[in-house]
């Protein structure tokens, strides 16, 4: 049952990311400095590899969050959601911001990706504590 919870949490966060980046695609491409063609798509073609890596990453993160929640006794939807958001906001986003600062990325990229991280981790926390 725990494996299904992890997979459901990963899928939910991945789905949010798909929605978020579809909504923010133009702003994200500009902030990331990715050149786009006249059709509005990134130049250089497309690859399925980012999606494969993305879903694997979501499974790994959800699995570790489940472990941390279980070890900490987090067992309610409210606690899971807040803890997930906290993991995103206070562990992942600062690291992301540091990496982006050193690579001279635009602050907008940190904001766009940071919202995805915080919301995605909160969603994972919510789903992991549903059952």
Backbone as XML, in Angstrom:
<?xml version="1.0"?>
<chain id="A" units="angstrom">
  <residue number="1" name="UNK">
    <atom name="N" x="0.817" y="-1.198" z="0.000"/>
    <atom name="CA" x="0.000" y="0.000" z="0.000"/>
    <atom name="C" x="0.864" y="1.267" z="0.000"/>
  </residue>
  <residue number="2" name="UNK">
    <atom name="N" x="1.975" y="1.236" z="0.719"/>
    <atom name="CA" x="2.833" y="2.417" z="0.766"/>
    <atom name="C" x="3.410" y="2.748" z="-0.608"/>
  </residue>
  <residue number="3" name="UNK">
    <atom name="N" x="3.715" y="1.725" z="-1.394"/>
    <atom name="CA" x="4.245" y="1.953" z="-2.739"/>
    <atom name="C" x="3.202" y="2.689" z="-3.582"/>
  </residue>
  <residue number="4" name="UNK">
    <atom name="N" x="1.955" y="2.302" z="-3.452"/>
    <atom name="CA" x="0.893" y="2.990" z="-4.196"/>
    <atom name="C" x="0.757" y="4.439" z="-3.752"/>
  </residue>
  <residue number="5" name="UNK">
    <atom name="N" x="0.905" y="4.703" z="-2.449"/>
    <atom name="CA" x="0.852" y="6.085" z="-1.956"/>
    <atom name="C" x="1.977" y="6.918" z="-2.561"/>
  </residue>
  <residue number="6" name="UNK">
    <atom name="N" x="3.172" y="6.339" z="-2.593"/>
    <atom name="CA" x="4.326" y="7.040" z="-3.165"/>
    <atom name="C" x="4.088" y="7.319" z="-4.651"/>
  </residue>
  <residue number="7" name="UNK">
    <atom name="N" x="3.611" y="6.324" z="-5.382"/>
    <atom name="CA" x="3.354" y="6.516" z="-6.817"/>
    <atom name="C" x="2.247" y="7.540" z="-7.053"/>
  </residue>
  <residue number="8" name="UNK">
    <atom name="N" x="1.209" y="7.512" z="-6.220"/>
    <atom name="CA" x="0.122" y="8.495" z="-6.350"/>
    <atom name="C" x="0.618" y="9.903" z="-6.044"/>
  </residue>
  <residue number="9" name="UNK">
    <atom name="N" x="1.434" y="10.036" z="-5.008"/>
    <atom name="CA" x="1.982" y="11.352" z="-4.647"/>
    <atom name="C" x="2.884" y="11.875" z="-5.761"/>
  </residue>
  <residue number="10" name="UNK">
    <atom name="N" x="3.719" y="11.004" z="-6.313"/>
    <atom name="CA" x="4.601" y="11.398" z="-7.411"/>
    <atom name="C" x="3.792" y="11.823" z="-8.631"/>
  </residue>
  <residue number="11" name="UNK">
    <atom name="N" x="2.766" y="11.057" z="-8.957"/>
    <atom name="CA" x="1.926" y="11.377" z="-10.121"/>
    <atom name="C" x="1.194" y="12.700" z="-9.922"/>
  </residue>
  <residue number="12" name="UNK">
    <atom name="N" x="0.716" y="12.946" z="-8.715"/>
    <atom name="CA" x="-0.012" y="14.197" z="-8.436"/>
    <atom name="C" x="0.914" y="15.404" z="-8.575"/>
  </residue>
  <residue number="13" name="UNK">
    <atom name="N" x="2.121" y="15.302" z="-8.034"/>
    <atom name="CA" x="3.068" y="16.408" z="-8.137"/>
    <atom name="C" x="3.511" y="16.605" z="-9.583"/>
  </residue>
  <residue number="14" name="UNK">
    <atom name="N" x="3.723" y="15.517" z="-10.304"/>
    <atom name="CA" x="4.105" y="15.598" z="-11.710"/>
    <atom name="C" x="2.986" y="16.265" z="-12.521"/>
  </residue>
  <residue number="15" name="UNK">
    <atom name="N" x="1.746" y="15.904" z="-12.231"/>
    <atom name="CA" x="0.599" y="16.503" z="-12.934"/>
    <atom name="C" x="0.515" y="18.003" z="-12.656"/>
  </residue>
  <residue number="16" name="UNK">
    <atom name="N" x="0.745" y="18.390" z="-11.390"/>
    <atom name="CA" x="0.756" y="19.825" z="-11.093"/>
    <atom name="C" x="1.849" y="20.512" z="-11.898"/>
  </residue>
  <residue number="17" name="UNK">
    <atom name="N" x="3.038" y="19.903" z="-11.940"/>
    <atom name="CA" x="4.136" y="20.490" z="-12.702"/>
    <atom name="C" x="3.790" y="20.647" z="-14.173"/>
  </residue>
  <residue number="18" name="UNK">
    <atom name="N" x="3.116" y="19.664" z="-14.733"/>
    <atom name="CA" x="2.694" y="19.754" z="-16.138"/>
    <atom name="C" x="1.751" y="20.943" z="-16.338"/>
  </residue>
  <residue number="19" name="UNK">
    <atom name="N" x="0.796" y="21.091" z="-15.426"/>
    <atom name="CA" x="-0.117" y="22.238" z="-15.484"/>
    <atom name="C" x="0.648" y="23.545" z="-15.316"/>
  </residue>
  <residue number="20" name="UNK">
    <atom name="N" x="1.512" y="23.603" z="-14.300"/>
    <atom name="CA" x="2.243" y="24.833" z="-13.980"/>
    <atom name="C" x="3.119" y="25.282" z="-15.150"/>
  </residue>
  <residue number="21" name="UNK">
    <atom name="N" x="3.893" y="24.362" z="-15.697"/>
    <atom name="CA" x="4.806" y="24.746" z="-16.764"/>
    <atom name="C" x="4.094" y="24.971" z="-18.093"/>
  </residue>
  <residue number="22" name="UNK">
    <atom name="N" x="2.924" y="24.371" z="-18.282"/>
    <atom name="CA" x="2.118" y="24.705" z="-19.455"/>
    <atom name="C" x="1.634" y="26.142" z="-19.336"/>
  </residue>
  <residue number="23" name="UNK">
    <atom name="N" x="1.186" y="26.500" z="-18.140"/>
    <atom name="CA" x="0.708" y="27.860" z="-17.872"/>
    <atom name="C" x="1.840" y="28.877" z="-17.974"/>
  </residue>
  <residue number="24" name="UNK">
    <atom name="N" x="3.007" y="28.515" z="-17.466"/>
    <atom name="CA" x="4.134" y="29.450" z="-17.370"/>
    <atom name="C" x="5.181" y="29.244" z="-18.461"/>
  </residue>
  <residue number="25" name="UNK">
    <atom name="N" x="4.838" y="28.533" z="-19.524"/>
    <atom name="CA" x="5.852" y="28.135" z="-20.509"/>
    <atom name="C" x="6.609" y="29.313" z="-21.119"/>
  </residue>
  <residue number="26" name="UNK">
    <atom name="N" x="5.909" y="30.347" z="-21.547"/>
    <atom name="CA" x="6.594" y="31.479" z="-22.173"/>
    <atom name="C" x="7.504" y="32.193" z="-21.182"/>
  </residue>
  <residue number="27" name="UNK">
    <atom name="N" x="6.993" y="32.433" z="-19.994"/>
    <atom name="CA" x="7.802" y="33.099" z="-18.970"/>
    <atom name="C" x="8.990" y="32.239" z="-18.565"/>
  </residue>
  <residue number="28" name="UNK">
    <atom name="N" x="8.777" y="30.921" z="-18.451"/>
    <atom name="CA" x="9.868" y="30.021" z="-18.058"/>
    <atom name="C" x="10.937" y="29.974" z="-19.133"/>
  </residue>
  <residue number="29" name="UNK">
    <atom name="N" x="10.540" y="29.852" z="-20.387"/>
    <atom name="CA" x="11.513" y="29.816" z="-21.482"/>
    <atom name="C" x="12.346" y="31.096" z="-21.499"/>
  </residue>
  <residue number="30" name="UNK">
    <atom name="N" x="11.703" y="32.233" z="-21.301"/>
    <atom name="CA" x="12.427" y="33.509" z="-21.276"/>
    <atom name="C" x="13.384" y="33.567" z="-20.084"/>
  </residue>
  <residue number="31" name="UNK">
    <atom name="N" x="12.900" y="33.175" z="-18.913"/>
    <atom name="CA" x="13.740" y="33.213" z="-17.707"/>
    <atom name="C" x="14.901" y="32.237" z="-17.796"/>
  </residue>
  <residue number="32" name="UNK">
    <atom name="N" x="14.677" y="31.092" z="-18.435"/>
    <atom name="CA" x="15.728" y="30.086" z="-18.576"/>
    <atom name="C" x="16.696" y="30.430" z="-19.705"/>
  </residue>
  <residue number="33" name="UNK">
    <atom name="N" x="16.328" y="31.406" z="-20.531"/>
    <atom name="CA" x="17.198" y="31.804" z="-21.632"/>
    <atom name="C" x="17.233" y="30.789" z="-22.760"/>
  </residue>
  <residue number="34" name="UNK">
    <atom name="N" x="16.128" y="30.082" z="-22.950"/>
    <atom name="CA" x="16.049" y="29.077" z="-24.002"/>
    <atom name="C" x="15.479" y="29.733" z="-25.263"/>
  </residue>
  <residue number="35" name="UNK">
    <atom name="N" x="16.226" y="29.615" z="-26.352"/>
    <atom name="CA" x="15.792" y="30.202" z="-27.617"/>
    <atom name="C" x="14.591" y="29.432" z="-28.159"/>
  </residue>
  <residue number="36" name="UNK">
    <atom name="N" x="13.648" y="30.189" z="-28.720"/>
    <atom name="CA" x="12.470" y="29.566" z="-29.304"/>
    <atom name="C" x="12.376" y="29.946" z="-30.781"/>
  </residue>
  <residue number="37" name="UNK">
    <atom name="N" x="11.798" y="29.037" z="-31.540"/>
    <atom name="CA" x="11.603" y="29.284" z="-32.962"/>
    <atom name="C" x="10.375" y="30.131" z="-33.204"/>
  </residue>
  <residue number="38" name="UNK">
    <atom name="N" x="10.073" y="30.340" z="-34.463"/>
    <atom name="CA" x="8.910" y="31.159" z="-34.823"/>
    <atom name="C" x="7.605" y="30.502" z="-34.385"/>
  </residue>
  <residue number="39" name="UNK">
    <atom name="N" x="7.628" y="29.193" z="-34.157"/>
    <atom name="CA" x="6.429" y="28.495" z="-33.700"/>
    <atom name="C" x="6.259" y="28.549" z="-32.179"/>
  </residue>
  <residue number="40" name="UNK">
    <atom name="N" x="7.208" y="29.204" z="-31.494"/>
    <atom name="CA" x="7.122" y="29.333" z="-30.042"/>
    <atom name="C" x="7.695" y="28.152" z="-29.276"/>
  </residue>
  <residue number="41" name="UNK">
    <atom name="N" x="8.185" y="27.158" z="-30.002"/>
    <atom name="CA" x="8.765" y="25.964" z="-29.361"/>
    <atom name="C" x="10.277" y="26.131" z="-29.218"/>
  </residue>
  <residue number="42" name="UNK">
    <atom name="N" x="10.851" y="25.479" z="-28.220"/>
    <atom name="CA" x="12.309" y="25.570" z="-28.058"/>
    <atom name="C" x="13.028" y="25.086" z="-29.308"/>
  </residue>
  <residue number="43" name="UNK">
    <atom name="N" x="14.109" y="25.783" z="-29.674"/>
    <atom name="CA" x="14.902" y="25.383" z="-30.828"/>
    <atom name="C" x="15.720" y="24.149" z="-30.469"/>
  </residue>
  <residue number="44" name="UNK">
    <atom name="N" x="16.028" y="23.348" z="-31.454"/>
    <atom name="CA" x="16.854" y="22.178" z="-31.232"/>
    <atom name="C" x="16.063" y="20.905" z="-31.009"/>
  </residue>
  <residue number="45" name="UNK">
    <atom name="N" x="14.779" y="20.952" z="-31.258"/>
    <atom name="CA" x="13.967" y="19.746" z="-31.132"/>
    <atom name="C" x="13.511" y="19.474" z="-29.710"/>
  </residue>
  <residue number="46" name="UNK">
    <atom name="N" x="12.903" y="18.322" z="-29.550"/>
    <atom name="CA" x="12.393" y="17.959" z="-28.235"/>
    <atom name="C" x="12.854" y="16.547" z="-27.897"/>
  </residue>
  <residue number="47" name="UNK">
    <atom name="N" x="12.799" y="16.235" z="-26.631"/>
    <atom name="CA" x="13.225" y="14.931" z="-26.156"/>
    <atom name="C" x="12.287" y="14.488" z="-25.050"/>
  </residue>
  <residue number="48" name="UNK">
    <atom name="N" x="12.090" y="13.204" z="-24.942"/>
    <atom name="CA" x="11.266" y="12.685" z="-23.856"/>
    <atom name="C" x="12.077" y="12.502" z="-22.573"/>
  </residue>
  <residue number="49" name="UNK">
    <atom name="N" x="13.394" y="12.613" z="-22.660"/>
    <atom name="CA" x="14.249" y="12.361" z="-21.501"/>
    <atom name="C" x="13.935" y="13.247" z="-20.293"/>
  </residue>
  <residue number="50" name="UNK">
    <atom name="N" x="13.661" y="14.544" z="-20.454"/>
    <atom name="CA" x="13.310" y="15.336" z="-19.266"/>
    <atom name="C" x="12.059" y="14.807" z="-18.554"/>
  </residue>
  <residue number="51" name="UNK">
    <atom name="N" x="11.118" y="14.267" z="-19.305"/>
    <atom name="CA" x="9.910" y="13.725" z="-18.698"/>
    <atom name="C" x="10.203" y="12.435" z="-17.940"/>
  </residue>
  <residue number="52" name="UNK">
    <atom name="N" x="11.065" y="11.609" z="-18.508"/>
    <atom name="CA" x="11.463" y="10.362" z="-17.836"/>
    <atom name="C" x="12.206" y="10.685" z="-16.543"/>
  </residue>
  <residue number="53" name="UNK">
    <atom name="N" x="13.169" y="11.585" z="-16.627"/>
    <atom name="CA" x="13.912" y="11.990" z="-15.436"/>
    <atom name="C" x="12.972" y="12.639" z="-14.427"/>
  </residue>
  <residue number="54" name="UNK">
    <atom name="N" x="12.039" y="13.446" z="-14.920"/>
    <atom name="CA" x="11.087" y="14.122" z="-14.037"/>
    <atom name="C" x="10.235" y="13.152" z="-13.234"/>
  </residue>
  <residue number="55" name="UNK">
    <atom name="N" x="9.681" y="12.142" z="-13.857"/>
    <atom name="CA" x="8.820" y="11.215" z="-13.113"/>
    <atom name="C" x="9.653" y="10.350" z="-12.171"/>
  </residue>
  <residue number="56" name="UNK">
    <atom name="N" x="10.853" y="9.975" z="-12.590"/>
    <atom name="CA" x="11.730" y="9.224" z="-11.679"/>
    <atom name="C" x="12.076" y="10.090" z="-10.463"/>
  </residue>
  <residue number="57" name="UNK">
    <atom name="N" x="12.395" y="11.351" z="-10.709"/>
    <atom name="CA" x="12.711" y="12.265" z="-9.602"/>
    <atom name="C" x="11.522" y="12.413" z="-8.655"/>
  </residue>
  <residue number="58" name="UNK">
    <atom name="N" x="10.324" y="12.515" z="-9.201"/>
    <atom name="CA" x="9.138" y="12.650" z="-8.352"/>
    <atom name="C" x="8.935" y="11.407" z="-7.485"/>
  </residue>
  <residue number="59" name="UNK">
    <atom name="N" x="9.198" y="10.238" z="-8.040"/>
    <atom name="CA" x="9.062" y="8.989" z="-7.271"/>
    <atom name="C" x="10.096" y="8.950" z="-6.147"/>
  </residue>
  <residue number="60" name="UNK">
    <atom name="N" x="11.323" y="9.340" z="-6.455"/>
    <atom name="CA" x="12.383" y="9.354" z="-5.433"/>
    <atom name="C" x="12.038" y="10.331" z="-4.312"/>
  </residue>
  <residue number="61" name="UNK">
    <atom name="N" x="11.612" y="11.532" z="-4.673"/>
    <atom name="CA" x="11.262" y="12.537" z="-3.663"/>
    <atom name="C" x="10.074" y="12.068" z="-2.823"/>
  </residue>
  <residue number="62" name="UNK">
    <atom name="N" x="9.040" y="11.562" z="-3.471"/>
    <atom name="CA" x="7.865" y="11.084" z="-2.725"/>
    <atom name="C" x="8.242" y="9.928" z="-1.805"/>
  </residue>
  <residue number="63" name="UNK">
    <atom name="N" x="9.113" y="9.051" z="-2.261"/>
    <atom name="CA" x="9.553" y="7.942" z="-1.425"/>
    <atom name="C" x="10.296" y="8.423" z="-0.188"/>
  </residue>
  <residue number="64" name="UNK">
    <atom name="N" x="11.170" y="9.397" z="-0.369"/>
    <atom name="CA" x="11.914" y="9.923" z="0.778"/>
    <atom name="C" x="11.001" y="10.705" z="1.709"/>
  </residue>
  <residue number="65" name="UNK">
    <atom name="N" x="10.067" y="11.459" z="1.148"/>
    <atom name="CA" x="9.113" y="12.185" z="2.001"/>
    <atom name="C" x="8.273" y="11.210" z="2.809"/>
  </residue>
  <residue number="66" name="UNK">
    <atom name="N" x="7.855" y="10.105" z="2.207"/>
    <atom name="CA" x="7.091" y="9.101" z="2.945"/>
    <atom name="C" x="7.907" y="8.571" z="4.106"/>
  </residue>
  <residue number="67" name="UNK">
    <atom name="N" x="9.174" y="8.303" z="3.859"/>
    <atom name="CA" x="10.055" y="7.803" z="4.910"/>
    <atom name="C" x="10.194" y="8.826" z="6.041"/>
  </residue>
  <residue number="68" name="UNK">
    <atom name="N" x="10.438" y="10.076" z="5.689"/>
    <atom name="CA" x="10.584" y="11.137" z="6.694"/>
    <atom name="C" x="9.285" y="11.310" z="7.475"/>
  </residue>
  <residue number="69" name="UNK">
    <atom name="N" x="8.168" y="11.292" z="6.782"/>
    <atom name="CA" x="6.875" y="11.440" z="7.459"/>
    <atom name="C" x="6.646" y="10.290" z="8.434"/>
  </residue>
  <residue number="70" name="UNK">
    <atom name="N" x="6.948" y="9.095" z="7.985"/>
    <atom name="CA" x="6.740" y="7.924" z="8.837"/>
    <atom name="C" x="7.645" y="7.983" z="10.066"/>
  </residue>
  <residue number="71" name="UNK">
    <atom name="N" x="8.884" y="8.347" z="9.886"/>
    <atom name="CA" x="9.835" y="8.442" z="10.998"/>
    <atom name="C" x="9.447" y="9.561" z="11.964"/>
  </residue>
  <residue number="72" name="UNK">
    <atom name="N" x="8.822" y="10.611" z="11.444"/>
    <atom name="CA" x="8.441" y="11.763" z="12.263"/>
    <atom name="C" x="7.049" y="11.645" z="12.856"/>
  </residue>
  <residue number="73" name="UNK">
    <atom name="N" x="6.298" y="10.643" z="12.452"/>
    <atom name="CA" x="4.938" y="10.485" z="12.948"/>
    <atom name="C" x="3.937" y="11.452" z="12.342"/>
  </residue>
  <residue number="74" name="UNK">
    <atom name="N" x="4.240" y="11.999" z="11.167"/>
    <atom name="CA" x="3.297" y="12.889" z="10.478"/>
    <atom name="C" x="2.208" y="12.036" z="9.853"/>
  </residue>
  <residue number="75" name="UNK">
    <atom name="N" x="0.988" y="12.202" z="10.339"/>
    <atom name="CA" x="-0.065" y="11.292" z="9.893"/>
    <atom name="C" x="-1.398" y="11.952" z="9.580"/>
  </residue>
  <residue number="76" name="UNK">
    <atom name="N" x="-1.430" y="13.277" z="9.536"/>
    <atom name="CA" x="-2.679" y="13.947" z="9.161"/>
    <atom name="C" x="-2.463" y="14.731" z="7.873"/>
  </residue>
  <residue number="77" name="UNK">
    <atom name="N" x="-3.545" y="14.975" z="7.182"/>
    <atom name="CA" x="-3.468" y="15.712" z="5.919"/>
    <atom name="C" x="-2.876" y="17.103" z="6.134"/>
  </residue>
  <residue number="78" name="UNK">
    <atom name="N" x="-3.308" y="17.774" z="7.181"/>
    <atom name="CA" x="-2.793" y="19.116" z="7.462"/>
    <atom name="C" x="-1.298" y="19.110" z="7.724"/>
  </residue>
  <residue number="79" name="UNK">
    <atom name="N" x="-0.854" y="18.195" z="8.579"/>
    <atom name="CA" x="0.573" y="18.107" z="8.896"/>
    <atom name="C" x="1.382" y="17.716" z="7.658"/>
  </residue>
  <residue number="80" name="UNK">
    <atom name="N" x="0.855" y="16.789" z="6.869"/>
    <atom name="CA" x="1.559" y="16.358" z="5.666"/>
    <atom name="C" x="1.698" y="17.468" z="4.650"/>
  </residue>
  <residue number="81" name="UNK">
    <atom name="N" x="0.638" y="18.231" z="4.466"/>
    <atom name="CA" x="0.660" y="19.332" z="3.503"/>
    <atom name="C" x="1.635" y="20.421" z="3.946"/>
  </residue>
  <residue number="82" name="UNK">
    <atom name="N" x="1.568" y="20.792" z="5.219"/>
    <atom name="CA" x="2.463" y="21.833" z="5.739"/>
    <atom name="C" x="3.920" y="21.360" z="5.721"/>
  </residue>
  <residue number="83" name="UNK">
    <atom name="N" x="4.154" y="20.122" z="6.128"/>
    <atom name="CA" x="5.521" y="19.591" z="6.108"/>
    <atom name="C" x="6.048" y="19.525" z="4.686"/>
  </residue>
  <residue number="84" name="UNK">
    <atom name="N" x="5.221" y="19.104" z="3.749"/>
    <atom name="CA" x="5.639" y="19.066" z="2.350"/>
    <atom name="C" x="5.993" y="20.450" z="1.835"/>
  </residue>
  <residue number="85" name="UNK">
    <atom name="N" x="5.136" y="21.418" z="2.113"/>
    <atom name="CA" x="5.415" y="22.791" z="1.688"/>
    <atom name="C" x="6.697" y="23.306" z="2.341"/>
  </residue>
  <residue number="86" name="UNK">
    <atom name="N" x="6.902" y="22.958" z="3.602"/>
    <atom name="CA" x="8.113" y="23.370" z="4.299"/>
    <atom name="C" x="9.364" y="22.759" z="3.697"/>
  </residue>
  <residue number="87" name="UNK">
    <atom name="N" x="9.293" y="21.491" z="3.327"/>
    <atom name="CA" x="10.434" y="20.842" z="2.673"/>
    <atom name="C" x="10.757" y="21.578" z="1.374"/>
  </residue>
  <residue number="88" name="UNK">
    <atom name="N" x="9.727" y="21.880" z="0.610"/>
    <atom name="CA" x="9.945" y="22.607" z="-0.642"/>
    <atom name="C" x="10.510" y="23.995" z="-0.414"/>
  </residue>
  <residue number="89" name="UNK">
    <atom name="N" x="9.893" y="24.740" z="0.526"/>
    <atom name="CA" x="10.262" y="26.141" z="0.732"/>
    <atom name="C" x="11.586" y="26.326" z="1.459"/>
  </residue>
  <residue number="90" name="UNK">
    <atom name="N" x="11.889" y="25.430" z="2.398"/>
    <atom name="CA" x="13.046" y="25.675" z="3.255"/>
    <atom name="C" x="14.218" y="24.721" z="3.052"/>
  </residue>
  <residue number="91" name="UNK">
    <atom name="N" x="14.044" y="23.726" z="2.182"/>
    <atom name="CA" x="15.166" y="22.841" z="1.855"/>
    <atom name="C" x="15.488" y="22.936" z="0.364"/>
  </residue>
  <residue number="92" name="UNK">
    <atom name="N" x="14.475" y="22.726" z="-0.476"/>
    <atom name="CA" x="14.751" y="22.645" z="-1.912"/>
    <atom name="C" x="14.951" y="24.019" z="-2.547"/>
  </residue>
  <residue number="93" name="UNK">
    <atom name="N" x="14.051" y="24.958" z="-2.297"/>
    <atom name="CA" x="14.140" y="26.254" z="-2.973"/>
    <atom name="C" x="15.424" y="27.015" z="-2.627"/>
  </residue>
  <residue number="94" name="UNK">
    <atom name="N" x="15.868" y="27.048" z="-1.367"/>
    <atom name="CA" x="17.141" y="27.744" z="-1.123"/>
    <atom name="C" x="18.313" y="27.147" z="-1.906"/>
  </residue>
  <residue number="95" name="UNK">
    <atom name="N" x="18.335" y="25.830" z="-2.025"/>
    <atom name="CA" x="19.399" y="25.175" z="-2.788"/>
    <atom name="C" x="19.285" y="25.540" z="-4.273"/>
  </residue>
  <residue number="96" name="UNK">
    <atom name="N" x="18.054" y="25.512" z="-4.767"/>
    <atom name="CA" x="17.786" y="25.902" z="-6.146"/>
    <atom name="C" x="18.223" y="27.345" z="-6.387"/>
  </residue>
  <residue number="97" name="UNK">
    <atom name="N" x="17.875" y="28.229" z="-5.459"/>
    <atom name="CA" x="18.228" y="29.651" z="-5.586"/>
    <atom name="C" x="19.745" y="29.837" z="-5.612"/>
  </residue>
  <residue number="98" name="UNK">
    <atom name="N" x="20.440" y="29.101" z="-4.752"/>
    <atom name="CA" x="21.907" y="29.190" z="-4.724"/>
    <atom name="C" x="22.490" y="28.742" z="-6.063"/>
  </residue>
  <residue number="99" name="UNK">
    <atom name="N" x="22.025" y="27.605" z="-6.582"/>
    <atom name="CA" x="22.533" y="27.108" z="-7.866"/>
    <atom name="C" x="22.256" y="28.090" z="-8.994"/>
  </residue>
  <residue number="100" name="UNK">
    <atom name="N" x="21.053" y="28.650" z="-8.996"/>
    <atom name="CA" x="20.701" y="29.603" z="-10.043"/>
    <atom name="C" x="21.507" y="30.895" z="-9.910"/>
  </residue>
  <residue number="101" name="UNK">
    <atom name="N" x="21.784" y="31.329" z="-8.694"/>
    <atom name="CA" x="22.580" y="32.541" z="-8.499"/>
    <atom name="C" x="24.000" y="32.341" z="-9.034"/>
  </residue>
  <residue number="102" name="UNK">
    <atom name="N" x="24.614" y="31.189" z="-8.709"/>
    <atom name="CA" x="25.966" y="30.926" z="-9.192"/>
    <atom name="C" x="26.018" y="30.744" z="-10.700"/>
  </residue>
  <residue number="103" name="UNK">
    <atom name="N" x="24.934" y="30.256" z="-11.304"/>
    <atom name="CA" x="24.935" y="30.081" z="-12.753"/>
    <atom name="C" x="24.392" y="31.309" z="-13.478"/>
  </residue>
  <residue number="104" name="UNK">
    <atom name="N" x="24.215" y="32.396" z="-12.704"/>
    <atom name="CA" x="23.800" y="33.691" z="-13.274"/>
    <atom name="C" x="22.453" y="33.629" z="-13.980"/>
  </residue>
  <residue number="105" name="UNK">
    <atom name="N" x="21.537" y="32.843" z="-13.421"/>
    <atom name="CA" x="20.197" y="32.748" z="-13.993"/>
    <atom name="C" x="19.346" y="33.921" z="-13.518"/>
  </residue>
  <residue number="106" name="UNK">
    <atom name="N" x="18.319" y="34.218" z="-14.243"/>
    <atom name="CA" x="17.410" y="35.301" z="-13.879"/>
    <atom name="C" x="16.623" y="34.933" z="-12.626"/>
  </residue>
  <residue number="107" name="UNK">
    <atom name="N" x="16.395" y="35.890" z="-11.730"/>
    <atom name="CA" x="15.600" y="35.607" z="-10.528"/>
    <atom name="C" x="14.208" y="35.058" z="-10.835"/>
  </residue>
  <residue number="108" name="UNK">
    <atom name="N" x="13.647" y="35.441" z="-11.973"/>
    <atom name="CA" x="12.321" y="34.937" z="-12.347"/>
    <atom name="C" x="12.314" y="33.417" z="-12.467"/>
  </residue>
  <residue number="109" name="UNK">
    <atom name="N" x="13.446" y="32.839" z="-12.875"/>
    <atom name="CA" x="13.522" y="31.381" z="-12.992"/>
    <atom name="C" x="13.414" y="30.731" z="-11.616"/>
  </residue>
  <residue number="110" name="UNK">
    <atom name="N" x="14.055" y="31.331" z="-10.631"/>
    <atom name="CA" x="13.960" y="30.824" z="-9.263"/>
    <atom name="C" x="12.523" y="30.904" z="-8.766"/>
  </residue>
  <residue number="111" name="UNK">
    <atom name="N" x="11.843" y="31.984" z="-9.073"/>
    <atom name="CA" x="10.453" y="32.143" z="-8.627"/>
    <atom name="C" x="9.552" y="31.115" z="-9.301"/>
  </residue>
  <residue number="112" name="UNK">
    <atom name="N" x="9.661" y="30.986" z="-10.615"/>
    <atom name="CA" x="8.799" y="30.051" z="-11.348"/>
    <atom name="C" x="9.058" y="28.613" z="-10.884"/>
  </residue>
  <residue number="113" name="UNK">
    <atom name="N" x="10.305" y="28.215" z="-10.832"/>
    <atom name="CA" x="10.628" y="26.860" z="-10.404"/>
    <atom name="C" x="10.346" y="26.669" z="-8.910"/>
  </residue>
  <residue number="114" name="UNK">
    <atom name="N" x="10.555" y="27.719" z="-8.128"/>
    <atom name="CA" x="10.291" y="27.640" z="-6.694"/>
    <atom name="C" x="8.825" y="27.394" z="-6.376"/>
  </residue>
  <residue number="115" name="UNK">
    <atom name="N" x="7.929" y="28.049" z="-7.101"/>
    <atom name="CA" x="6.496" y="27.810" z="-6.897"/>
    <atom name="C" x="6.168" y="26.356" z="-7.201"/>
  </residue>
  <residue number="116" name="UNK">
    <atom name="N" x="6.730" y="25.831" z="-8.278"/>
    <atom name="CA" x="6.490" y="24.428" z="-8.623"/>
    <atom name="C" x="6.988" y="23.501" z="-7.521"/>
  </residue>
  <residue number="117" name="UNK">
    <atom name="N" x="8.174" y="23.770" z="-6.986"/>
    <atom name="CA" x="8.750" y="22.922" z="-5.939"/>
    <atom name="C" x="7.889" y="22.954" z="-4.672"/>
  </residue>
  <residue number="118" name="UNK">
    <atom name="N" x="7.530" y="24.144" z="-4.236"/>
    <atom name="CA" x="6.741" y="24.264" z="-2.999"/>
    <atom name="C" x="5.372" y="23.619" z="-3.164"/>
  </residue>
  <residue number="119" name="UNK">
    <atom name="N" x="4.687" y="23.943" z="-4.251"/>
    <atom name="CA" x="3.362" y="23.356" z="-4.477"/>
    <atom name="C" x="3.465" y="21.847" z="-4.678"/>
  </residue>
  <residue number="120" name="UNK">
    <atom name="N" x="4.451" y="21.401" z="-5.444"/>
    <atom name="CA" x="4.621" y="19.971" z="-5.684"/>
    <atom name="C" x="4.882" y="19.203" z="-4.398"/>
  </residue>
  <residue number="121" name="UNK">
    <atom name="N" x="5.746" y="19.724" z="-3.538"/>
    <atom name="CA" x="6.024" y="19.058" z="-2.263"/>
    <atom name="C" x="4.807" y="19.091" z="-1.340"/>
  </residue>
  <residue number="122" name="UNK">
    <atom name="N" x="4.060" y="20.186" z="-1.348"/>
    <atom name="CA" x="2.832" y="20.266" z="-0.544"/>
    <atom name="C" x="1.816" y="19.236" z="-1.043"/>
  </residue>
  <residue number="123" name="UNK">
    <atom name="N" x="1.681" y="19.107" z="-2.343"/>
    <atom name="CA" x="0.767" y="18.110" z="-2.920"/>
    <atom name="C" x="1.217" y="16.708" z="-2.544"/>
  </residue>
  <residue number="124" name="UNK">
    <atom name="N" x="2.507" y="16.452" z="-2.635"/>
    <atom name="CA" x="3.006" y="15.134" z="-2.219"/>
    <atom name="C" x="2.672" y="14.869" z="-0.754"/>
  </residue>
  <residue number="125" name="UNK">
    <atom name="N" x="2.909" y="15.845" z="0.105"/>
    <atom name="CA" x="2.603" y="15.680" z="1.522"/>
    <atom name="C" x="1.137" y="15.417" z="1.762"/>
  </residue>
  <residue number="126" name="UNK">
    <atom name="N" x="0.293" y="16.094" z="1.021"/>
    <atom name="CA" x="-1.146" y="15.895" z="1.118"/>
    <atom name="C" x="-1.513" y="14.455" z="0.745"/>
  </residue>
  <residue number="127" name="UNK">
    <atom name="N" x="-1.046" y="14.034" z="-0.425"/>
    <atom name="CA" x="-1.391" y="12.692" z="-0.922"/>
    <atom name="C" x="-0.816" y="11.607" z="-0.018"/>
  </residue>
  <residue number="128" name="UNK">
    <atom name="N" x="0.409" y="11.797" z="0.447"/>
    <atom name="CA" x="1.026" y="10.769" z="1.298"/>
    <atom name="C" x="0.292" y="10.561" z="2.618"/>
  </residue>
  <residue number="129" name="UNK">
    <atom name="N" x="-0.429" y="11.572" z="3.078"/>
    <atom name="CA" x="-1.144" y="11.445" z="4.355"/>
    <atom name="C" x="-2.639" y="11.203" z="4.178"/>
  </residue>
  <residue number="130" name="UNK">
    <atom name="N" x="-3.084" y="11.005" z="2.940"/>
    <atom name="CA" x="-4.495" y="10.720" z="2.698"/>
    <atom name="C" x="-4.906" y="9.360" z="3.253"/>
  </residue>
  <residue number="131" name="UNK">
    <atom name="N" x="-4.030" y="8.384" z="3.149"/>
    <atom name="CA" x="-4.381" y="7.009" z="3.515"/>
    <atom name="C" x="-3.515" y="6.509" z="4.648"/>
  </residue>
</chain>
